[in-house]
């Protein structure tokens, strides 16, 4: 039961005009004090008071006024960073080949690619027929769309089988609200066939029928499947998923034989299928959902291939005849292994590729259907990231994959199945004299308090001295089974070249060590994630990689929850913190089923309507565990239009922390009031400027000012 009594809303202590005057006169500004409004809720027999609850009122001018005051305060407090930020931005930009071309991908008679042009924020999507000497066709130039919009986000981008039609979706707000557009590639005409809130799109074999899924207007859960024939005004409803734990999506098998409807919750899946050349048929259930059975379907040569956790949490691959794919007819293609997670299976006419992960490393194994032999793709470094690179043609004789590491820039390879050799097609150029031989990456293992070994990936410039005096940047995420890859960043060179080491703590909650690693960092074991991060930090200090006074940490979204939790648990351990779009108001968000993502998240965090889960979640929710004590320097960044972690979570967190923090370390909130999303700005230059600011702030906190 919820009842709200609003007694008063106090005026801001420092109005914007006064803040501006203070900035101009170089007087130390006073931080804003958030207005308050009494708000109480009854939860499991207790009264919960949250006087910052009113900050959820997005259309309230007082909310905007307060957020603008926070931005003004941050600007005042970081004004002296401007030269350093500008220098970092120019340095980052100097490493980037601004006019560049992606490796072309063949689809039928065409080679598809994207290219960037110096000074333009967005890539241009293009193709050429036959070979790269043919005339260029520009399919979509987001820079043109950006002339009338401050944010442009591209979602789906799907070409029909006959290569004549393009269906794409675009978001102009940052709220992940995508509208459908269909373009006739022969005439260049954009058709009137459009609808809103589209998540996924596929073409039927007739090149005229679209299948698409849309999201609920309030919760943003993908819930409805539609069929649409070009030129028709109607969108025929085919499926409506009523269970709020599930999201739906539509996809197509690489052999183009089947259209698949995937229905997913965090622990259970169901698939339905339809022949792509029979678009008027009904979707048939492949296997009814069964609690905690996750399975995924693909097709090749009259067989369905099923990735299933039925007989083991790390998944096996089974086959089933197209004529009767019931479980009684399943046969093992790849058995489940306790130490190897099967993440995906890519199927082709002559071969298959199993995408796997073990010991926090990616692996690719190739199966030749003619010889019935498996071959592993070799990688040269001890810490790296490898992933499928997109090979759309079912009859391809080669397999494209991406490879990179902390010190090797993103590289595109084609693996020849017949010869077993990989050919490098392109490696991202890093301008400005980058020499990978000047950097070192390692895999470390920290021992958590329960004895579990936690992998840590680290990179530093040669000459780095382990005497406990060097600065170190520690990143973490640890949620949703997402393993954080050890990828390259030319922007990161600005840290490494200033003597700072960079490390990723591969904590529980991700899938770096398999599905058990994920399960041991979720629900009623979620605090393992936070303790792992703390234990990794203490290990790095004990091994003299850094010290408490030189350790800075960063995490975003669920990683922002990580930041808030570990700062509450061990505020003495970290010197400075960047929490990006942080999920810090866990209890209020998870108690509100009307918010995007909430109900489906019960299977990740727990259902707080159940008292046991509520009590456990409340012990780590950052907003609910703030106390009157000293805290490290904290920078919180977010976007007013973020739909995944609503802006009010970080705003409320900062507002409450201001009333409790017992020391004078910086506490800053920087919020994008203009259109921007969960990932911040959409343009590449704008994103780089934001990172230059964040890096300048973090480096300055450990005494590096140029």
Secondary structure, DSSP 8 states (H G I E B T S, - for coil): -EE---------SS-HHHHHHHHHHT-------------EEEETTEEEE-TTGGGG-TT-HHHHHHHHHHHHHHHHHTGGGHHHHHHHHHHHHHTB-SSEE---EEETTEEEEEEE-TT-SS-EEEEEESSTTS-EEEEEEHHHHTTS-S--EEEEEEE-TTS-EEEEEEESSSS---EEEEEETTT--B-S---SSEEEEEE-TTSSEEEEEEE-TTT--EEEEEEEETT-S--EEEEE---TT-EEEEEE-TTSSEEEEEEE-SS-EEEEEEETT-TTS--EEEE---TT--EEEEEETTEEEEEE-TT-TT-EEEEEETT---GGG-EEEE--BTTBEEEEEEE-SSEEEEEEEETTEEEEEEEETTTTEEEE----SSS-EEEE-----TT-SEEEEEEE-SSS--EEEEEETTTTEEEEEEE--BTTT--GGGEEEEEEEEE-TTS-EEEEEEEEETT---SS-S-EEEEE---TT--------STTHHHHTTT-EEEEE--TTSSTT-HHHHHTTSGGGTHHHHHHHHHHHHHHHHTTS--GGGEEEEEETHHHHHHHHHHHH-TTS-SEEEEES----HHHHHT-TTSTTTGGGHHHH--TTSHHHHHHHHTT-TGGG--SB---EEEEEEETT-SSS-HHHHHHHHHHHHHHB-S---EEEEEE-SS-BTTB-SSHHHHHHHHHHHHHHHHHHTT---
